[in-house]
Amino acid sequence: MLGICRGRRKFLAASLTVLFVPAVTWIYLFAGSFEDGKPVSLSPLESQPHSPRYTASSQRDRESLEVRMREVEEENRVLRKQLSLAQGRSPSHHRGNHSKTYSMEEGTGDSESLRAGIVAGNSSECGQQPAVEKCETIHVAIVCAGYNASRDVVTLVKSVLFHRRNPLHFHLIADAIAKQILATLFQTWMVPAVRIDFYDADELKSEVSWIPNKHYSGIYGLMKLVLTKTLPSNLERVIVLDTDITFATDIAELWAVFHKFKGQQVLGLVENQSDWYLGNLWKNHRPWPALGRGYNTGVILLLLDKLRKMKWEQMWRLTAERELMSMLSTSLADQDIFNAVIKQNPFLVYQLPCFWNVQLSDHTRSEQCYRDVSDLKVIHWNSPKKLRVKNKHVEFFRNLYLTFLEYDGNLLRRELFGCPSEADVNSENKQLSELDEDDLCYEFRRERFTVHRTHLYFLHYEYEPASDNTDVTLVAQLSMDRLQMLEAICKHWEGPISLALYLSDAEAQQFLRYAQGSEVLMSRHNVGYHIVYKEGQFYPVNLLRNVAMKHISTPYMFLSDIDFLPMYGLYEKSVTQLDLANTKKALIIPAFETLRYRLSFPKSKAELLSMLDMGTLFTFRYHVWTKGHAPTNFAKWRTATTPYRVEWEADFEPYVVVRKDCPEYDRRFVGFGWNKVAHIMELDAQEYEFTVLPNAYMIHMPHAPSFDITKFRSNKQYRICLKTLKEEFQQDMSRHYGFAALKYLTAENNS
């Protein structure tokens, strides 16, 4: 309502100005306005005390009057145009939270830029933005490098997807790490009407590497400068965003601002909300040149086609070279160079109202740029402190950010009504449509085709495999209730680890806080954490294993479970004993268990055998499922000093070390039951030799029963469906491996 009133007041003021200014002007000129019998000058200097006066016959007086008249006429012409535009607008355009009208005074609250005369059309923001076509694609460019920035991009994209009503095309300038992470994420996210293109940031380094830069973003903080050269030549306009941006409105509103650009305006920017470019933050503070307060480049509207015609590449390069002669390096990366160019060419800028980039940084003036938080459009966490910045509304900003941080990304897969979407390349819907929904095991069957959103390398990962090609990665999967096992496993296994975590978006953030607060986990850079987001009714245990297996960088892997602790030193001795490179072997690590939550972990085989004799330890599942590990032949293992071979038997499910090219786990098995058994059966069908290591062991630590084993024990239909899936798997094995697979059916019938 307040916005409507302001608009009416401005309309009335404009009307009166159009009528009143010419009348007053002509009265001055032709009615002979005098003071003390002397003609009065219309010069602005008249408002100052002791301003000079001239005689009526002065030539300069007449010239001054003529100049002033031309200025007034030009002002009247602009006012009439604005008035006619205002009269043609529908009052209904002013309704709704996302369609509010804003004047320049509601933007920065500062008139310095107006005095600089940089944007002739920027002082009129009261009009409704032209509508964006219903299915018009909005293009967004983001520079992203590394693990942390990849996480930030997800939160930004969530906020954009939440509000959007248009197809989106993201142009991601990414390094190899970010590309691997985000390509997998978007491929498994499968959001309708969203297209992703990647551009190799590493190939662009040579374009900007000559610029010394002190900003924490490093060389990637300079890459917005080369977007005209990087993005497709037929792309005319793009919104460029930093990764630490959160949208509180539909991005189409920002896209519509392109229609307001006039003349040679090619850059849409919000004024900088700190005093950085004023150079008064500390003694001897010397920033790069900027126009007034300068501009922040966290949000940029780029008219790419016009920039190319203006030879933007040469423009910014020449400016950077000139300024670096005295400045030596940039402090704020691309922002310094953008501002230096604008200082020389102010006509390039269309100044956006500040609610399009509310900057929560040190020494910020952001509180002056809005009256109420409901007016905000974009929040920019551009301080290294991020959520710890000082602002009277910081709790509101933090809650908004956390909302999208923990928002279930699966809910953003909604279709855009009336907008055609590209065919589903994953064919998930087609495969699901072929299933019988009346089948009592339908929910089990659909899990095999469900595509789970996956975020690889959720935390920093850095590891180079050993040069002798005997390196082994421990592979496991877990959910939130097994998080407490991570530190213990890291202490027992010094080598690389690949973990798939089945979490919700909110749980992923809990895990992040847990990991960042753990000295043990933060000291390890060779652990790959891959988040598979929750969806469906069952725990997709074999999908998780496959994700963890797929993303290892060593030639061998130890297929374990999260509730097992390997013996100390197993990493060093697990593969070097035997030649796995040229033979298909599965090295069995004998499994034991304890019922005690506090256990003095055995440091040797002799100590373990002693605990076994005392009843402190047992062979794994000795009491409930002997068949699972009986073929390991624990009696022989007690006295063995050399590796020995064992044969496959029904229901055998040992933990093994294998080459990374071993077959994947079968995804039809979810929750509890037969998930490892089926994998070992396939290894046997592919003629893997099972060899038991005589001086290796692992111990299962006690924990509360999982939700899935509880369902298995209490739900008869669950057990019926598991039996059905087992039979179907065996039939598939027979079709795939022929006569050799018949033994599995025989063994099952005899067991």
C-alpha positions in Angstrom: 0.0 0.0 0.0 2.9 2.3 0.9 4.4 1.6 -2.6 1.1 2.6 -4.3 1.0 5.9 -2.4 4.5 6.7 -3.2 3.8 6.0 -6.9 0.8 8.4 -6.8 2.7 11.1 -5.1 5.4 10.9 -7.8 2.8 10.9 -10.5 1.3 14.1 -9.1 4.7 15.7 -8.6 5.6 15.0 -12.2 2.3 16.4 -13.5 2.7 19.6 -11.5 6.4 19.9 -12.6 5.4 19.7 -16.3 2.9 22.5 -15.8 4.6 24.7 -13.3 8.2 24.8 -14.5 7.5 26.3 -17.9 5.2 28.9 -16.4 7.7 30.0 -13.8 10.4 30.1 -16.5 8.5 32.3 -18.9 7.5 34.6 -16.0 11.1 35.1 -15.2 12.0 35.7 -18.8 9.2 37.8 -20.2 7.4 39.4 -17.3 10.7 41.0 -16.3 11.2 39.7 -12.8 13.3 42.3 -10.9 14.8 42.7 -7.5 15.5 46.4 -6.6 15.0 47.4 -10.1 17.7 45.1 -11.5 17.2 42.0 -13.6 17.7 38.8 -11.7 19.9 36.0 -13.1 18.5 32.5 -13.4 21.9 31.0 -12.8 22.1 28.4 -9.9 24.8 30.7 -8.4 22.0 33.0 -7.4 21.3 30.8 -4.4 24.7 31.5 -3.0 25.4 34.7 -1.0 27.2 37.5 -2.8 26.7 35.9 -6.3 27.6 38.4 -9.1 24.8 40.2 -11.0 25.0 41.4 -14.6 23.3 44.1 -16.5 20.4 43.4 -18.9 22.5 44.4 -21.9 25.2 41.8 -21.0 25.9 39.3 -23.7 26.8 36.7 -21.2 23.5 37.2 -19.4 21.6 36.4 -22.6 23.7 33.4 -23.3 23.2 32.2 -19.8 19.4 32.5 -20.1 19.5 30.7 -23.4 21.5 27.8 -22.0 19.2 27.6 -19.0 16.1 27.6 -21.2 17.5 24.7 -23.3 18.2 22.8 -20.0 14.6 23.4 -18.7 13.1 22.4 -22.0 15.1 19.1 -22.0 14.0 18.5 -18.4 10.4 19.1 -19.4 10.7 16.7 -22.3 12.0 13.9 -20.1 9.3 14.6 -17.5 6.5 14.5 -20.1 7.9 11.2 -21.4 7.9 9.8 -17.8 4.4 11.1 -17.2 3.0 9.5 -20.4 4.6 6.2 -19.4 3.2 6.4 -15.9 -0.3 7.1 -17.3 -0.2 4.0 -19.5 0.6 1.6 -16.7 -2.0 -0.5 -15.0 -2.5 0.1 -11.3 -2.7 -3.7 -10.8 1.0 -3.9 -11.6 1.7 -2.6 -8.1 0.2 -5.5 -6.2 2.0 -8.5 -4.8 5.2 -8.9 -2.8 7.2 -9.7 -5.9 5.9 -6.9 -8.0 6.6 -3.9 -5.8 7.7 -0.7 -7.4 10.9 1.1 -6.3 12.3 4.5 -6.9 16.0 5.5 -6.8 15.5 6.8 -3.3 14.4 3.3 -2.2 17.6 1.9 -3.8 20.9 3.1 -2.4 19.6 6.0 -0.4 22.5 8.0 -1.9 22.6 10.6 -4.6 26.4 10.5 -5.3 25.9 8.5 -8.5 23.2 10.8 -9.7 25.5 13.8 -9.2 28.1 11.9 -11.2 25.6 11.9 -14.0 26.3 8.2 -15.0 22.9 6.8 -15.8 20.4 9.1 -17.3 17.6 6.5 -17.1 18.2 5.1 -13.6 16.3 7.7 -11.6 13.0 6.2 -12.7 12.5 2.8 -11.1 8.8 3.3 -10.3 7.6 1.6 -13.4 6.7 -2.0 -13.6 9.3 -4.1 -15.3 8.3 -5.6 -18.7 7.1 -9.1 -18.3 9.4 -12.0 -19.2 7.8 -14.4 -21.7 6.3 -17.4 -20.1 8.7 -20.0 -21.4 11.6 -17.7 -22.1 14.9 -19.2 -21.0 16.9 -17.3 -18.4 20.7 -17.6 -18.7 22.9 -17.6 -15.6 26.7 -17.7 -15.5 28.6 -18.8 -12.3 32.3 -19.2 -11.8 32.9 -22.2 -9.5 36.1 -23.9 -8.4 36.8 -26.4 -5.7 34.9 -28.4 -3.1 33.6 -25.5 -0.9 32.3 -23.4 -3.8 30.5 -26.5 -5.2 28.5 -26.7 -2.0 27.7 -23.0 -2.1 26.5 -23.3 -5.7 23.9 -25.9 -4.6 22.4 -23.5 -2.1 22.3 -20.7 -4.6 20.6 -22.9 -7.2 18.1 -24.1 -4.7 17.0 -20.5 -4.0 16.7 -19.8 -7.7 14.7 -23.0 -8.4 12.4 -22.4 -5.5 11.1 -19.1 -6.9 11.5 -19.6 -10.6 8.7 -19.9 -13.2 10.9 -20.0 -16.3 13.3 -22.5 -17.9 16.9 -21.9 -16.8 20.2 -22.4 -18.5 23.2 -22.4 -16.2 26.6 -21.7 -17.7 29.2 -23.0 -15.2 32.8 -21.9 -15.5 34.3 -24.7 -13.4 37.6 -26.4 -12.7 37.9 -30.2 -13.0 36.9 -30.7 -9.4 33.7 -28.6 -9.5 32.8 -30.0 -12.9 32.9 -33.6 -11.7 30.9 -32.7 -8.6 28.2 -30.6 -10.3 27.9 -32.6 -13.5 27.0 -35.7 -11.4 24.7 -33.6 -9.1 22.6 -32.1 -11.9 22.5 -35.3 -13.9 21.1 -37.1 -10.9 18.9 -34.1 -9.8 17.0 -34.2 -13.0 15.2 -30.9 -12.6 12.8 -30.2 -15.5 13.5 -27.3 -17.8 17.1 -26.8 -16.5 20.1 -27.0 -18.8 23.7 -27.1 -17.7 26.8 -26.3 -19.8 30.3 -26.4 -18.5 33.3 -24.3 -19.5 36.8 -25.3 -18.5 38.1 -22.7 -16.1 41.6 -24.2 -16.3 41.8 -23.3 -20.0 40.9 -19.7 -19.1 43.7 -19.3 -16.6 46.1 -18.0 -19.2 43.7 -15.1 -20.0 44.0 -13.7 -16.5 47.0 -15.3 -14.9 49.1 -12.2 -15.7 47.1 -10.1 -13.2 48.5 -10.2 -9.7 45.6 -10.7 -7.3 45.4 -10.7 -3.5 41.8 -11.8 -3.2 41.0 -15.1 -1.4 39.2 -16.3 -4.5 42.5 -16.5 -6.4 42.7 -16.7 -10.1 39.1 -17.8 -10.5 38.0 -14.5 -9.0 39.2 -12.8 -12.3 37.3 -15.0 -14.8 34.2 -12.9 -15.0 36.3 -10.5 -17.1 36.5 -13.0 -20.0 32.8 -14.1 -20.2 32.3 -12.4 -23.5 35.0 -14.6 -24.9 34.0 -17.8 -23.0 30.3 -17.9 -23.4 28.7 -18.9 -26.8 28.9 -16.1 -29.4 25.1 -16.3 -30.0 24.3 -15.7 -26.3 23.1 -12.1 -26.1 22.6 -11.5 -22.3 23.4 -13.3 -19.1 23.0 -12.8 -15.3 26.4 -13.4 -13.6 26.3 -14.5 -10.0 28.8 -15.2 -7.2 28.4 -18.5 -5.4 27.6 -16.8 -2.1 24.2 -15.4 -3.3 20.7 -16.3 -2.0 17.6 -15.3 -4.0 14.5 -14.2 -2.2 12.4 -13.7 -5.4 11.9 -15.0 -8.9 15.1 -14.5 -11.0 12.8 -13.5 -13.9 12.3 -10.1 -12.2 16.0 -9.5 -12.5 16.1 -10.8 -16.1 13.4 -8.2 -17.0 15.7 -5.4 -15.9 17.6 -5.9 -19.2 14.7 -4.1 -20.9 15.6 -0.9 -18.9 19.0 -0.6 -20.4 19.4 2.5 -22.7 22.0 3.8 -25.0 25.4 2.3 -24.3 24.5 0.7 -21.0 25.8 -2.8 -21.0 26.5 -3.6 -17.3 23.8 -3.8 -14.7 25.4 -3.4 -11.2 24.5 -2.5 -7.7 26.5 0.2 -5.9 29.1 -1.0 -3.4 27.6 -0.8 0.1 30.9 -0.5 2.0 33.3 2.4 2.1 36.1 0.4 0.4 36.5 2.5 -2.7 36.2 5.7 -0.8 39.6 4.8 0.7 38.9 5.8 4.3 38.8 2.4 6.0 42.2 2.7 7.5 45.3 4.8 7.4 47.0 4.7 4.0 44.2 2.6 2.5 44.6 2.9 -1.3 41.9 1.2 -3.3 41.6 1.0 -7.1 39.9 3.9 -8.8 36.1 3.8 -8.8 33.2 6.1 -9.5 31.9 7.3 -6.1 31.4 4.3 -3.9 32.1 1.9 -6.8 30.1 -1.2 -7.8 29.9 -4.7 -6.4 30.2 -7.5 -9.0 28.5 -10.3 -7.0 25.4 -9.7 -9.3 26.0 -8.5 -12.8 23.7 -8.1 -15.8 25.9 -8.4 -18.9 24.7 -7.4 -22.4 27.2 -9.7 -24.1 26.4 -8.8 -27.7 27.0 -5.1 -27.1 30.0 -5.7 -25.0 31.6 -7.7 -27.8 30.9 -4.9 -30.3 32.5 -2.4 -27.9 35.6 -4.6 -27.8 35.3 -5.3 -24.1 38.4 -7.5 -24.1 40.7 -4.7 -25.2 38.9 -2.2 -23.0 39.4 -4.1 -19.7 42.9 -5.3 -20.6 44.2 -1.8 -21.4 42.6 -0.4 -18.2 44.1 -3.2 -16.0 47.6 -2.8 -17.5 47.5 0.9 -16.9 46.3 0.7 -13.3 48.6 -2.2 -12.4 51.6 0.1 -13.1 50.7 1.9 -9.9 48.5 -0.5 -8.0 50.7 -3.5 -8.5 47.9 -6.0 -7.8 44.1 -6.3 -7.4 42.6 -6.5 -3.9 39.0 -7.4 -4.9 39.8 -9.4 -8.1 37.5 -8.7 -11.1 35.6 -6.0 -9.1 38.6 -3.7 -9.1 39.1 -3.9 -12.9 35.3 -3.5 -13.6 35.3 -0.4 -11.4 38.4 1.0 -13.1 36.8 0.6 -16.5 33.6 2.2 -15.3 35.5 5.2 -13.8 36.7 5.9 -17.4 33.4 5.0 -19.1 30.5 5.7 -16.7 28.0 5.5 -19.6 28.4 1.7 -19.5 26.5 1.2 -16.3 22.9 0.8 -15.5 22.7 1.1 -11.7 20.5 -1.5 -10.2 18.5 -0.8 -7.0 20.5 -2.1 -4.0 17.9 -4.8 -3.1 19.3 -6.8 -6.0 22.6 -7.2 -4.1 22.3 -6.6 -0.4 25.9 -7.0 0.7 26.5 -8.4 4.1 30.1 -7.5 4.5 32.4 -5.7 6.9 31.8 -1.9 7.1 28.5 -2.4 5.2 25.8 0.2 4.6 23.3 -2.5 3.5 20.9 -1.5 6.3 20.3 1.8 4.6 19.2 0.3 1.2 15.9 -1.2 2.3 13.1 -0.2 4.6 11.8 -3.8 5.3 13.2 -7.2 4.8 10.2 -8.1 2.6 11.6 -5.7 0.0 14.8 -7.7 -0.4 15.5 -9.6 -3.6 19.1 -10.9 -3.4 21.3 -11.4 -0.3 25.0 -11.5 -0.9 27.2 -13.1 1.8 30.3 -11.4 0.5 32.3 -11.3 3.8 34.8 -14.1 4.7 32.8 -14.2 8.0 29.7 -15.2 6.1 26.9 -15.9 8.6 28.7 -14.1 11.4 28.4 -10.6 9.9 26.8 -7.7 11.9 23.4 -6.5 10.7 20.2 -5.7 12.5 18.4 -8.3 10.4 21.1 -10.9 10.4 18.9 -13.5 12.0 16.4 -13.1 9.2 19.2 -13.4 6.6 20.6 -16.4 8.3 17.3 -18.2 8.6 16.6 -17.6 4.9 20.0 -19.0 4.0 19.6 -22.0 6.2 16.2 -22.7 4.8 17.6 -23.2 1.3 20.7 -24.9 2.7 18.6 -27.6 4.3 15.7 -27.6 1.8 14.9 -31.0 0.3 16.2 -30.6 -3.3 13.9 -33.4 -4.5 10.9 -31.1 -4.0 12.4 -28.8 -6.7 11.9 -31.3 -9.5 8.5 -29.9 -10.3 7.5 -29.4 -13.9 7.0 -25.9 -15.3 3.3 -25.8 -16.3 2.9 -25.2 -20.1 6.7 -25.2 -20.9 8.0 -28.2 -22.8 10.9 -30.1 -21.2 13.6 -32.1 -22.7 13.2 -35.8 -22.8 14.4 -37.7 -19.7 17.8 -39.0 -20.7 17.9 -41.3 -17.7 14.6 -43.0 -18.8 13.6 -43.4 -15.2 9.9 -42.6 -15.9 9.8 -45.1 -18.8 11.3 -47.9 -16.7 8.9 -47.2 -13.8 5.9 -47.1 -16.1 6.7 -50.7 -17.2 6.3 -51.9 -13.6 3.0 -53.3 -12.3 1.8 -51.0 -9.6 -0.5 -53.7 -8.3 2.5 -56.0 -7.7 2.9 -56.5 -3.9 6.7 -56.0 -4.4 6.3 -52.9 -6.5 8.1 -50.6 -4.0 11.1 -53.0 -3.9 11.2 -53.1 -7.7 11.0 -49.4 -8.2 14.1 -48.8 -6.0 16.2 -50.4 -8.7 15.3 -47.5 -11.1 15.1 -44.6 -8.7 17.8 -42.0 -9.5 19.1 -40.5 -6.2 20.5 -37.0 -6.2 24.2 -37.4 -5.5 26.8 -34.9 -4.3 30.3 -36.3 -4.8 33.2 -35.1 -2.6 31.2 -33.1 -0.2 34.4 -32.2 1.7 37.9 -31.5 0.5 39.6 -34.5 -1.0 43.3 -34.7 -1.8 45.2 -38.0 -2.4 47.7 -39.3 -4.9 47.9 -43.1 -5.1 51.2 -44.8 -4.3 53.6 -45.3 -7.3 54.0 -49.0 -6.8 50.3 -49.7 -7.8 49.4 -51.6 -4.7 47.3 -48.9 -3.0 44.0 -49.9 -1.5 40.9 -47.8 -0.7 38.5 -48.8 2.0 34.9 -48.7 0.7 31.8 -48.4 3.0 28.4 -46.8 3.3 26.5 -45.3 6.2 23.5 -43.3 7.3 23.2 -40.7 10.1 22.9 -43.3 12.9 26.4 -44.7 12.2 28.2 -41.3 12.1 30.0 -42.0 15.3 32.0 -44.8 13.6 33.9 -42.4 11.3 36.6 -41.3 13.7 37.4 -44.8 14.8 37.7 -46.1 11.2 40.0 -43.2 10.4 42.2 -44.2 13.3 42.3 -47.9 12.2 42.8 -47.3 8.4 45.5 -44.8 7.4 44.9 -45.3 3.7 42.3 -43.7 1.4 38.6 -44.2 2.2 35.6 -43.8 0.0 32.3 -43.4 1.9 28.7 -43.0 0.6 26.4 -41.4 3.1 22.6 -41.7 2.8 21.3 -38.4 4.2 18.6 -35.8 3.8 19.6 -32.3 2.9 19.3 -31.2 6.6 21.3 -34.3 7.7 24.0 -33.4 5.2 24.5 -30.1 7.0 24.6 -31.8 10.4 27.3 -34.1 9.0 29.2 -31.1 7.7 29.2 -29.5 11.1 30.2 -32.7 12.7 33.1 -33.3 10.4 34.3 -29.7 10.6 34.3 -30.0 14.4 36.4 -33.2 14.4 40.1 -32.9 14.5 40.4 -36.5 13.4 38.3 -36.0 10.3 39.7 -32.6 9.4 43.3 -34.0 9.6 42.4 -36.5 6.9 42.3 -35.3 3.3 42.2 -38.8 1.8 38.6 -39.6 2.7 36.0 -39.0 0.0 32.6 -38.3 1.4 29.8 -38.8 -1.2 26.3 -37.7 -0.2 23.4 -39.7 -1.7 20.2 -37.9 -0.8 17.3 -39.7 0.7 14.4 -40.8 -1.5 12.0 -43.7 -1.3 11.1 -46.1 1.5 14.3 -48.3 1.6 17.9 -47.9 2.4 19.6 -48.3 -1.0 22.6 -50.2 0.4 24.0 -51.5 -2.9 23.5 -48.2 -4.8 25.6 -46.6 -2.0 28.3 -49.2 -2.3 28.4 -48.7 -6.0 28.8 -44.9 -5.6 31.6 -45.4 -3.2 33.3 -48.0 -5.4 33.1 -45.8 -8.5 35.0 -42.9 -7.0 38.2 -44.4 -5.9 41.6 -43.5 -7.3 43.5 -46.7 -6.3 43.9 -49.9 -8.2 42.4 -52.0 -5.4 39.6 -51.6 -2.8 38.6 -53.2 0.5 34.8 -53.7 0.4 33.9 -53.3 4.1 31.0 -52.0 6.2 31.0 -48.9 8.4 30.4 -50.9 11.6 33.6 -52.9 11.2 37.0 -51.8 12.5 40.0 -53.3 10.5 43.0 -54.4 12.4 45.7 -51.8 12.9 48.2 -51.9 10.1 45.9 -53.8 7.7 46.3 -51.0 5.1 50.0 -51.7 4.7 49.7 -55.5 4.4 46.4 -56.1 2.6 47.5 -56.4 -1.0 51.3 -56.5 -1.1 51.3 -60.2 -0.1 49.7 -61.4 -3.3 49.7 -60.6 -7.0 46.2 -59.2 -7.7 47.2 -57.3 -10.8 47.4 -60.4 -13.0 44.9 -62.7 -11.3 41.2 -62.4 -10.4 41.3 -62.9 -6.7 39.2 -61.8 -3.8 41.3 -61.6 -0.6 39.1 -62.4 2.4 39.5 -60.5 5.6 38.2 -62.8 8.4 35.4 -61.1 10.3 34.8 -61.3 14.1 32.4 -59.5 16.4 32.1 -58.4 20.0 29.0 -57.7 22.1 30.9 -55.2 24.3 30.6 -51.5 23.5 34.0 -50.9 25.2 36.6 -53.2 23.8 40.4 -53.2 24.1 41.1 -53.8 20.5 43.5 -56.7 19.8 46.8 -55.5 18.5 47.9 -58.9 17.1 46.5 -62.2 15.9 47.7 -63.9 19.1 45.8 -61.4 21.2 42.7 -61.9 19.1 42.8 -65.7 19.5 43.1 -65.3 23.3 40.0 -63.0 23.3 38.3 -65.6 21.1 39.0 -68.3 23.6 37.8 -66.2 26.5 34.5 -65.4 24.8 35.3 -61.7 24.5 35.2 -62.1 20.7 33.2 -64.4 18.4 33.4 -65.3 14.7 31.0 -62.9 12.9 27.3 -63.9 13.1 28.2 -67.2 14.8 25.0 -67.1 16.8 22.5 -66.0 14.2 23.8 -66.6 10.6 26.7 -69.1 10.6 26.5 -69.8 6.9 27.4 -66.2 6.0 31.1 -66.7 7.0 31.5 -70.4 7.6 33.4 -71.0 4.3 36.2 -68.8 5.7 37.2 -71.8 7.8 38.1 -70.1 11.0 39.5 -73.4 12.5 42.1 -73.4 9.7 42.7 -69.7 10.1 43.8 -70.1 13.7 46.9 -71.9 12.8 47.5 -70.7 9.2 50.7 -68.8 8.4 50.2 -68.6 4.6 47.2 -67.5 2.5 44.8 -70.4 1.7 42.0 -70.8 -0.9 38.4 -71.6 0.0 35.4 -72.4 -2.2 32.2 -70.5 -2.6 29.2 -71.9 -0.7 25.5 -70.8 -0.6 24.9 -67.5 1.4 28.7 -66.8 1.6 29.2 -63.0 2.2 32.8 -62.3 3.3 34.5 -58.9 3.2 37.1 -58.8 0.5 39.9 -56.9 -1.2 39.5 -56.9 -5.0 40.6 -55.0 -8.0 38.7 -51.8 -8.8 37.3 -53.4 -12.0 35.2 -56.0 -10.1 31.5 -56.1 -10.9 29.1 -53.7 -9.2 26.6 -54.7 -6.5 23.1 -55.6 -7.7 20.7 -52.7 -7.0 17.6 -54.7 -6.7 18.6 -55.6 -3.2 17.8 -52.8 -0.7 17.5 -52.6 3.0 18.4 -55.8 4.7 19.1 -59.2 3.1 21.2 -60.7 0.3 22.9 -57.5 -0.8 26.5 -58.9 -0.2 25.5 -62.5 -0.9 24.5 -61.6 -4.5 27.8 -59.8 -5.1 30.0 -62.6 -3.9 28.0 -65.0 -6.0 28.7 -62.9 -9.1 32.4 -62.8 -8.2 32.4 -66.5 -8.1 30.5 -66.7 -11.5 33.3 -64.5 -12.9 35.8 -67.1 -11.6 37.4 -65.0 -8.9 39.5 -67.1 -6.5 38.7 -66.6 -2.8 41.8 -66.5 -0.7 41.9 -66.0 3.0 44.6 -63.8 4.5 46.1 -65.6 7.6 47.3 -62.5 9.5 44.4 -60.1 8.8 41.1 -59.6 10.7 38.3 -57.1 11.2 35.9 -56.7 14.2 32.2 -55.8 14.1 31.3 -53.2 16.7 27.9 -53.5 18.5 25.1 -51.0 17.7 21.3 -50.8 17.8 19.4 -52.7 15.1 18.9 -50.9 11.9 15.5 -49.8 10.8 15.7 -52.2 7.8 16.5 -55.3 9.8 13.6 -54.5 12.1 11.3 -54.3 9.1 12.7 -57.6 7.8 12.0 -59.4 11.1 8.5 -57.9 11.6 7.1 -57.7 8.1 6.1 -60.9 6.4 5.6 -59.2 3.0 9.2 -57.9 3.2 10.5 -61.4 3.6 8.3 -62.7 0.7 9.6 -60.0 -1.6 13.2 -60.6 -0.7 12.7 -64.3 -1.6 11.2 -63.3 -4.9 14.0 -60.9 -5.7 16.5 -63.7 -4.9 14.9 -66.1 -7.3 14.8 -63.5 -10.0 18.5 -62.7 -9.5 19.4 -66.4 -9.8 17.4 -66.6 -13.0 19.3 -63.6 -14.4 22.5 -65.2 -13.4 21.6 -68.4 -15.3 20.7 -66.4 -18.4 24.0 -64.4 -18.2 26.5 -67.1 -17.2 24.8 -70.2 -18.7 25.4 -73.7 -17.5 28.0 -72.6 -14.9 25.4 -70.7 -12.9 23.2 -73.8 -12.4 25.2 -74.6 -9.2 23.7 -71.6 -7.5 20.2 -72.9 -7.9 21.2 -76.3 -6.7 23.1 -74.9 -3.7 20.1 -72.7 -2.8 17.8 -75.7 -2.9 20.1 -77.8 -0.7 20.7 -75.1 1.9 
